[in-house]
Amino acid sequence: MTVTAEGPLPTDPYDVVIVGAGVVGCAIARELARRPRLRVALVEAQDDIGQGTSKANTAILHTGFDAVPGSLEARLVREGARLLAAYAAESGIPVDPVGALLVAWDEEQLAALPGLAEKAERNEYRAARLLGPAELHEREPHLGPGALGALHVPGESVICPWTTPLAYATQAVRHGVDLHLNSPVRKASRRGSTHTLVTGRGTLRARRLVNAAGLHADTLDRRLGHDDFTVTPRRGQLIVFDTLARDLVRHILLPVPTALGKGVLVAPTVYGNVLLGPTAEDLDDKRATQSTAEGLTALRTQGARILPALLDEEITAVYAGLRAATEHEDYRITAHPDDGYVTVGGIRSTGLTASLAIAAHVTTLLADETGLDLGPARPLEPVRMRAPRPHADRIAADRIAADPEYGTLVCHCEHVSRGDIRDALAGPIPPRTLDGLRRRTRARAGRCQGTYCGPAVQALLAEAPAPRALPGKATGA
């Protein structure tokens, strides 16, 4: 295994370099790891995987019921939902199949529900059904007054958005993919049959290139002589409510969607919190991930209508993420055969659900369109993630009996032990920051947001041996 975050990069050309270690880039790396003949690198500008759109979304495992029928996105979300549900069960990724309700608040929205049900049928999702106001309020007794009906979509789930790309990347590096962090691509060119990428840590060369750079996919695309789309960062601000609010909501509560997206929702999380959001603000700045007073006020106004009692609950955190919206309704996944290059752009919020299907599709394009000889396939050894667990599982007596370190709590809000933090720091892709450690363990993610446990967590991170590259193919040996 090779994971690097500093020092020079390998000089020998890779067969494939994937730019962008979000959930889609990590899934593509995992898929290519099935081909032992290939030498593959996953390159990320930041200091950890999943640092862009992937870490700040609504964490929904979609059915694809409301995608544009016949679109590439519709197909890949449909296929990806099935693949990811099975993968999550195998890999220990938390999923909660709560189902969703699209709630109509006026006559126009109510009139749109039958069309959405018909759209679900066209997308091969046949379990959706219309609910009247009585059954709707029976299912969601804390729903605000005035709801006229809903479309019930029982197949929608919530999932952990952080453990998923970490699982993909872990499998990839364990099977020979090189992961290079802190390597922003500043220049890109192609001469003959080789791509040259100038990064902040030196130059990489590749015979095939996959652009999964998310918000910056259009920039890289233009550096390579293409102009297929423009990414307009769409900011989504969200409010996270304390776990004491969890009993207020039983489903993902969705609005009737608009052209800007699925709108503001109320949703439980796999860790017992409740989300309110996101906003949908088209911006020019691809770094504008700050929350705003205006955005949070707008969310609270909408939350008061959807679930009035929610506003009486404690807010644990607020955050904002940027989605890679483009001028096109569909994904922009395009092969450029003469250039040995595949663009994976405009994935937006459904990329988490579709990630495994996108990876299979991109691999097919690499083989069929760019002529990449994949070589024989092999099965991947399963990975079992030490995902953050429900509180009861964290303090189970058998865990503590097997290893007393699991009985020494560091983060009391989330019941994170010294053993949990030790395991994360010793993982194949260890965290390098407190935020990275939080995504792996939930330390500092609870009610006090690190006020109590912060110094202890910081000390454990500081005491950990510095992450180092493990010897592997990236050395050129």
C-alpha positions as CSV (number, residue, x, y, z in Angstrom):
1,M,0.0,0.0,0.0
2,T,1.1,3.5,-0.7
3,V,-0.5,6.6,0.7
4,T,1.6,9.8,0.5
5,A,0.9,13.4,1.6
6,E,4.4,14.9,1.2
7,G,7.6,14.5,-0.7
8,P,8.3,13.9,-4.4
9,L,5.9,11.9,-6.5
10,P,6.8,8.8,-8.6
11,T,8.4,9.4,-12.0
12,D,7.3,6.3,-13.8
13,P,4.0,6.7,-15.8
14,Y,0.8,5.2,-14.4
15,D,-1.6,3.4,-16.6
16,V,-4.4,5.5,-15.1
17,V,-4.5,8.6,-12.9
18,I,-7.8,9.7,-11.3
19,V,-7.9,13.3,-10.3
20,G,-10.2,13.9,-7.3
21,A,-10.6,11.7,-4.3
22,G,-14.3,12.4,-3.5
23,V,-16.8,9.6,-3.3
24,V,-16.8,9.2,-7.1
25,G,-13.0,9.3,-7.6
26,C,-12.6,6.8,-4.7
27,A,-15.2,4.5,-6.3
28,I,-13.4,4.6,-9.6
29,A,-10.1,3.8,-7.9
30,R,-11.7,0.8,-6.2
31,E,-13.2,-0.5,-9.5
32,L,-9.8,-0.2,-11.2
33,A,-8.2,-2.0,-8.3
34,R,-9.9,-5.1,-9.6
35,R,-7.4,-5.1,-12.5
36,P,-4.0,-6.2,-11.1
37,R,-2.2,-5.5,-14.4
38,L,-2.9,-1.8,-14.1
39,R,-0.8,0.7,-12.2
40,V,-3.3,3.3,-10.9
41,A,-3.0,6.5,-8.8
42,L,-5.7,8.5,-7.1
43,V,-4.6,12.2,-6.7
44,E,-6.3,14.6,-4.3
45,A,-5.6,18.3,-3.8
46,Q,-6.4,18.3,-0.1
47,D,-5.1,16.4,2.9
48,D,-7.8,13.7,3.0
49,I,-10.2,11.8,0.8
50,G,-13.8,13.1,0.6
51,Q,-12.9,16.7,1.5
52,G,-15.1,18.5,-1.1
53,T,-18.8,18.0,-1.9
54,S,-18.6,14.4,-0.5
55,K,-18.2,15.6,3.1
56,A,-21.1,18.1,3.2
57,N,-24.2,16.6,1.7
58,T,-27.6,15.4,2.9
59,A,-26.4,11.8,3.1
60,I,-29.4,10.3,1.3
61,L,-29.3,6.9,-0.5
62,H,-31.6,7.7,-3.3
63,T,-33.9,5.4,-5.3
64,G,-33.8,7.7,-8.3
65,F,-37.6,7.9,-8.4
66,D,-37.5,11.6,-9.4
67,A,-34.6,11.6,-11.9
68,V,-35.1,12.6,-15.5
69,P,-36.4,9.4,-17.1
70,G,-34.0,8.0,-19.7
71,S,-31.1,10.1,-18.5
72,L,-27.7,8.7,-17.7
73,E,-28.2,9.9,-14.1
74,A,-31.4,8.0,-13.8
75,R,-29.8,4.7,-14.9
76,L,-26.7,5.1,-12.8
77,V,-28.6,6.2,-9.6
78,R,-30.9,3.2,-10.0
79,E,-28.0,0.8,-10.5
80,G,-25.9,2.5,-7.9
81,A,-28.6,2.4,-5.2
82,R,-28.7,-1.4,-5.5
83,L,-25.0,-1.8,-5.5
84,L,-24.3,0.6,-2.6
85,A,-27.0,-1.0,-0.4
86,A,-25.3,-4.4,-0.8
87,Y,-21.9,-2.9,-0.4
88,A,-22.8,-1.0,2.8
89,A,-24.2,-4.2,4.4
90,E,-21.0,-6.1,3.5
91,S,-18.6,-3.3,4.6
92,G,-20.3,-2.0,7.8
93,I,-21.4,1.4,6.4
94,P,-24.4,2.6,8.5
95,V,-27.7,2.8,6.6
96,D,-31.2,3.5,7.9
97,P,-34.1,2.7,5.6
98,V,-36.5,5.3,6.9
99,G,-38.3,6.1,3.6
100,A,-39.3,9.5,2.4
101,L,-42.4,11.6,2.1
102,L,-42.8,14.3,-0.5
103,V,-45.1,16.7,1.2
104,A,-47.6,19.0,-0.6
105,W,-48.3,22.2,1.1
106,D,-50.6,23.8,-1.4
107,E,-53.0,22.8,-4.2
108,E,-50.4,23.3,-6.9
109,Q,-48.0,20.9,-5.2
110,L,-50.7,18.4,-4.5
111,A,-51.6,18.4,-8.2
112,A,-48.0,17.6,-9.0
113,L,-47.8,14.4,-6.9
114,P,-49.5,12.1,-9.4
115,G,-47.0,13.2,-12.0
116,L,-44.2,12.4,-9.6
117,A,-45.6,9.0,-9.0
118,E,-45.8,8.4,-12.7
119,K,-42.3,9.6,-13.1
120,A,-41.2,7.1,-10.5
121,E,-42.8,4.3,-12.6
122,R,-40.9,5.5,-15.6
123,N,-37.7,5.3,-13.6
124,E,-38.6,1.7,-12.7
125,Y,-39.5,2.5,-9.1
126,R,-43.0,1.1,-8.4
127,A,-43.3,1.3,-4.7
128,A,-44.3,4.9,-4.5
129,R,-47.9,5.7,-3.5
130,L,-50.1,8.7,-2.7
131,L,-51.2,9.5,0.8
132,G,-54.0,11.6,2.0
133,P,-53.7,14.1,4.8
134,A,-55.0,11.8,7.5
135,E,-52.5,9.0,6.8
136,L,-49.7,11.6,6.3
137,H,-50.3,13.1,9.8
138,E,-50.6,9.6,11.3
139,R,-47.2,8.8,9.9
140,E,-45.7,12.1,10.9
141,P,-47.6,13.4,13.9
142,H,-45.3,16.4,14.4
143,L,-45.7,17.7,10.9
144,G,-46.8,21.3,10.6
145,P,-50.4,22.3,9.9
146,G,-51.6,22.7,6.4
147,A,-50.1,19.7,4.7
148,L,-52.5,18.4,2.0
149,G,-51.0,15.0,1.1
150,A,-47.8,13.3,0.2
151,L,-46.0,10.8,-2.0
152,H,-44.6,8.0,0.0
153,V,-41.3,6.6,-1.3
154,P,-40.4,3.8,1.1
155,G,-37.1,2.9,-0.6
156,E,-35.3,6.1,0.3
157,S,-32.6,5.7,3.0
158,V,-30.0,7.7,4.9
159,I,-26.4,6.6,4.9
160,C,-23.0,7.7,6.3
161,P,-21.4,10.0,3.7
162,W,-18.0,9.8,5.3
163,T,-17.5,6.1,5.8
164,T,-18.5,5.3,2.2
165,P,-15.6,7.0,0.3
166,L,-13.2,5.9,3.1
167,A,-14.3,2.3,2.5
168,Y,-13.8,2.6,-1.3
169,A,-10.3,4.2,-0.9
170,T,-9.3,1.7,1.7
171,Q,-10.1,-1.2,-0.6
172,A,-8.3,0.6,-3.4
173,V,-5.0,1.1,-1.6
174,R,-5.1,-2.3,-0.1
175,H,-5.2,-3.7,-3.6
176,G,-2.3,-1.6,-5.0
177,V,-3.8,1.8,-5.9
178,D,-1.5,4.7,-4.9
179,L,-3.1,7.6,-3.1
180,H,-1.4,10.9,-3.3
181,L,-2.8,13.7,-1.1
182,N,-1.9,17.4,-1.0
183,S,-1.3,17.2,-4.7
184,P,-3.4,19.9,-6.5
185,V,-3.2,19.8,-10.2
186,R,-1.9,23.1,-11.5
187,K,-1.2,22.3,-15.1
188,A,-2.2,19.5,-17.4
189,S,-1.1,18.6,-20.9
190,R,-0.8,15.6,-23.3
191,R,2.1,14.8,-25.6
192,G,1.9,11.7,-27.6
193,S,0.3,9.0,-25.5
194,T,1.1,10.5,-22.1
195,H,-0.6,13.0,-19.9
196,T,1.6,15.2,-17.8
197,L,0.1,16.6,-14.6
198,V,2.1,19.3,-12.7
199,T,1.0,19.2,-9.1
200,G,2.0,21.0,-5.9
201,R,4.3,18.1,-5.2
202,G,5.8,17.5,-8.6
203,T,4.9,15.9,-11.9
204,L,2.8,12.8,-12.5
205,R,2.5,11.0,-15.8
206,A,-0.4,8.8,-17.0
207,R,-1.4,6.9,-20.1
208,R,-5.1,7.4,-19.3
209,L,-6.6,10.2,-17.2
210,V,-9.9,10.3,-15.4
211,N,-11.2,13.8,-14.4
212,A,-13.3,13.4,-11.2
213,A,-12.3,16.8,-9.8
214,G,-15.8,17.8,-8.7
215,L,-16.1,21.5,-8.4
216,H,-12.9,21.9,-10.5
217,A,-13.7,19.4,-13.2
218,D,-14.5,22.1,-15.7
219,T,-11.1,23.8,-15.1
220,L,-9.2,20.6,-15.7
221,D,-11.3,19.8,-18.7
222,R,-10.4,23.2,-20.3
223,R,-6.7,22.7,-19.5
224,L,-6.9,19.6,-21.6
225,G,-8.5,21.4,-24.5
226,H,-12.2,20.7,-23.9
227,D,-15.2,23.0,-23.0
228,D,-18.1,20.6,-22.4
229,F,-19.6,22.3,-19.3
230,T,-19.2,25.0,-16.7
231,V,-19.5,24.2,-13.0
232,T,-21.5,26.8,-11.0
233,P,-20.9,26.1,-7.3
234,R,-24.3,25.7,-5.6
235,R,-24.1,26.2,-1.9
236,G,-26.2,24.2,0.4
237,Q,-26.3,25.3,4.0
238,L,-27.7,22.9,6.6
239,I,-28.5,23.0,10.3
240,V,-27.8,19.9,12.5
241,F,-30.1,19.4,15.5
242,D,-29.3,17.5,18.6
243,T,-30.2,13.8,19.0
244,L,-33.0,14.7,21.4
245,A,-34.9,15.9,18.3
246,R,-34.8,12.5,16.6
247,D,-38.2,11.4,17.9
248,L,-39.8,14.3,16.0
249,V,-39.4,12.8,12.6
250,R,-39.8,9.3,11.2
251,H,-39.1,9.8,7.5
252,I,-37.1,12.0,5.2
253,L,-39.5,14.9,4.7
254,L,-39.0,16.3,1.1
255,P,-40.7,19.2,-0.6
256,V,-42.0,18.9,-4.1
257,P,-38.8,19.5,-6.2
258,T,-38.0,22.6,-8.2
259,A,-35.6,23.4,-11.0
260,L,-32.9,24.3,-8.4
261,G,-33.0,20.9,-6.7
262,K,-34.9,18.9,-4.2
263,G,-35.4,21.8,-1.9
264,V,-35.3,22.1,1.9
265,L,-35.8,18.8,3.7
266,V,-35.9,17.6,7.2
267,A,-34.2,14.2,7.6
268,P,-32.8,12.0,10.3
269,T,-29.2,10.9,10.1
270,V,-27.7,7.5,10.8
271,Y,-26.2,9.0,14.0
272,G,-29.4,10.2,15.5
273,N,-29.3,13.8,14.6
274,V,-31.8,15.7,12.5
275,L,-30.9,17.8,9.4
276,L,-32.7,20.8,8.1
277,G,-31.6,22.1,4.7
278,P,-30.1,22.6,2.3
279,T,-30.3,26.0,0.7
280,A,-29.6,26.3,-3.0
281,E,-27.5,29.4,-3.8
282,D,-25.6,29.6,-7.1
283,L,-22.3,31.4,-6.5
284,D,-19.1,32.3,-8.4
285,D,-16.7,31.4,-5.6
286,K,-15.7,27.7,-5.4
287,R,-14.4,28.2,-1.9
288,A,-17.5,29.8,-0.4
289,T,-18.4,27.1,2.1
290,Q,-19.3,29.5,4.9
291,S,-22.7,29.7,6.4
292,T,-24.7,33.0,6.3
293,A,-27.2,34.6,8.6
294,E,-29.6,35.0,5.7
295,G,-29.3,31.3,4.7
296,L,-29.8,30.0,8.2
297,T,-32.8,32.4,8.8
298,A,-34.4,31.1,5.6
299,L,-33.9,27.5,6.8
300,R,-35.5,28.2,10.1
301,T,-38.4,29.8,8.5
302,Q,-39.0,26.8,6.3
303,G,-38.3,24.4,9.2
304,A,-41.0,26.2,11.2
305,R,-43.6,25.2,8.6
306,I,-42.4,21.7,8.1
307,L,-41.8,20.6,11.7
308,P,-42.5,23.4,14.1
309,A,-41.4,21.7,17.2
310,L,-37.9,21.2,15.7
311,L,-37.1,24.9,16.3
312,D,-37.4,24.3,20.0
313,E,-34.6,21.8,19.9
314,E,-30.9,22.4,20.5
315,I,-28.7,23.1,17.4
316,T,-25.5,21.0,17.4
317,A,-23.8,22.5,14.3
318,V,-24.3,24.3,11.0
319,Y,-22.3,23.6,7.9
320,A,-22.3,24.3,4.2
321,G,-21.2,22.4,1.1
322,L,-20.9,23.2,-2.6
323,R,-22.5,21.0,-5.3
324,A,-21.0,20.9,-8.8
325,A,-24.0,22.1,-10.7
326,T,-23.7,22.7,-14.4
327,E,-25.9,24.1,-17.2
328,H,-26.9,20.6,-18.1
329,E,-29.6,18.5,-16.4
330,D,-27.7,15.2,-16.8
331,Y,-24.3,14.0,-15.6
332,R,-21.4,15.0,-17.9
333,I,-19.5,11.7,-18.3
334,T,-17.7,11.8,-21.6
335,A,-14.9,9.8,-23.1
336,H,-12.4,11.5,-25.4
337,P,-10.9,8.5,-27.2
338,D,-8.1,10.4,-29.1
339,D,-6.9,11.9,-25.8
340,G,-7.1,8.8,-23.6
341,Y,-9.3,10.8,-21.2
342,V,-12.6,10.5,-19.5
343,T,-14.4,13.4,-17.9
344,V,-16.7,12.8,-14.9
345,G,-18.5,16.1,-14.3
346,G,-21.7,17.6,-13.0
347,I,-22.4,14.8,-10.6
348,R,-24.2,16.9,-7.9
349,S,-26.0,15.4,-4.9
350,T,-26.8,12.0,-6.3
351,G,-23.1,11.1,-6.8
352,L,-23.0,9.3,-3.4
353,T,-25.8,6.9,-4.4
354,A,-24.6,6.4,-8.0
355,S,-20.9,6.1,-7.2
356,L,-20.4,2.4,-7.7
357,A,-22.4,2.5,-11.0
358,I,-20.5,5.5,-12.2
359,A,-17.2,3.6,-11.5
360,A,-18.3,0.7,-13.5
361,H,-19.5,3.0,-16.4
362,V,-16.2,4.9,-16.4
363,T,-14.2,1.7,-16.5
364,T,-16.2,0.5,-19.5
365,L,-15.5,3.8,-21.2
366,L,-11.8,3.5,-20.5
367,A,-11.8,0.1,-22.1
368,D,-14.2,0.5,-25.0
369,E,-13.6,4.1,-25.9
370,T,-9.9,4.8,-25.1
371,G,-8.6,1.3,-25.8
372,L,-7.3,0.7,-22.2
373,D,-6.4,-3.0,-21.8
374,L,-7.9,-3.8,-18.4
375,G,-6.4,-7.2,-18.2
376,P,-8.0,-10.0,-16.1
377,A,-10.3,-9.1,-13.2
378,R,-10.0,-10.3,-9.7
379,P,-12.3,-10.2,-6.7
380,L,-11.5,-7.7,-4.0
381,E,-11.0,-8.7,-0.4
382,P,-13.9,-7.4,1.5
383,V,-13.3,-4.4,3.9
384,R,-15.1,-4.1,7.2
385,M,-15.1,-0.5,8.3
386,R,-14.9,0.6,11.9
387,A,-17.6,3.1,11.3
388,P,-18.9,5.2,14.1
389,R,-21.4,3.1,15.9
390,P,-24.6,3.7,17.8
391,H,-23.9,4.5,21.4
392,A,-25.0,1.1,22.8
393,D,-22.6,-0.7,20.5
394,R,-19.7,1.5,21.5
395,I,-19.9,0.6,25.2
396,A,-20.9,-3.1,24.7
397,A,-19.3,-5.2,27.4
398,D,-17.8,-7.8,25.0
399,R,-15.8,-5.0,23.2
400,I,-14.5,-3.7,26.5
401,A,-13.6,-7.1,27.8
402,A,-11.7,-7.9,24.6
403,D,-9.8,-4.5,24.8
404,P,-10.1,-2.2,27.8
405,E,-9.2,0.8,25.6
406,Y,-12.7,0.7,24.3
407,G,-13.9,1.3,27.9
408,T,-12.0,4.6,28.3
409,L,-14.2,7.3,26.9
410,V,-12.6,10.4,25.4
411,C,-15.7,12.0,23.7
412,H,-18.6,11.5,26.1
413,C,-21.2,13.0,23.9
414,E,-20.7,10.4,21.2
415,H,-19.2,7.7,23.4
416,V,-15.9,7.6,21.4
417,S,-13.2,5.7,23.2
418,R,-9.4,5.7,23.2
419,G,-9.7,2.4,21.3
420,D,-11.9,4.0,18.6
421,I,-9.4,6.9,18.1
422,R,-6.4,4.5,18.2
423,D,-8.0,2.4,15.4
424,A,-8.7,5.4,13.2
425,L,-5.1,6.7,13.6
426,A,-3.7,3.3,12.7
427,G,-5.9,2.8,9.6
428,P,-4.7,2.4,6.1
429,I,-5.7,6.0,5.4
430,P,-5.2,7.7,8.7
431,P,-6.6,11.2,9.5
432,R,-4.1,14.1,9.5
433,T,-6.4,16.7,11.2
434,L,-9.1,16.9,13.9
435,D,-11.8,17.1,11.2
436,G,-10.5,14.0,9.5
437,L,-10.6,12.2,12.9
438,R,-14.1,13.4,13.5
439,R,-15.3,12.0,10.2
440,R,-13.9,8.6,11.1
441,T,-15.0,8.4,14.8
442,R,-17.4,11.3,15.5
443,A,-15.1,12.6,18.2
444,R,-16.0,16.3,18.7
445,A,-19.2,15.9,16.7
446,G,-21.7,15.7,19.6
447,R,-23.6,18.1,21.8
448,C,-20.5,20.0,23.1
449,Q,-18.7,20.1,19.7
450,G,-15.4,19.4,21.4
451,T,-15.7,21.9,24.3
452,Y,-15.1,19.1,26.8
453,C,-13.1,16.5,24.8
454,G,-11.3,18.8,22.4
455,P,-7.9,18.9,24.3
456,A,-7.9,15.2,24.9
457,V,-8.7,14.4,21.2
458,Q,-6.0,16.9,20.1
459,A,-3.4,15.3,22.4
460,L,-4.1,11.8,21.0
461,L,-3.8,13.1,17.4
462,A,-0.5,14.8,18.3
463,E,0.8,11.6,20.0
464,A,0.1,9.4,17.0
465,P,3.1,8.5,14.7
466,A,3.2,10.7,11.6
467,P,1.4,9.0,8.7
468,R,4.0,7.6,6.4
469,A,4.0,6.0,2.9
470,L,4.0,2.3,2.9
471,P,6.4,0.7,0.4
472,G,4.6,-0.3,-2.8
473,K,4.5,0.2,-6.5
474,A,4.6,4.0,-6.3
475,T,8.3,3.8,-5.4
476,G,9.1,2.7,-8.9
477,A,10.5,-0.5,-7.5
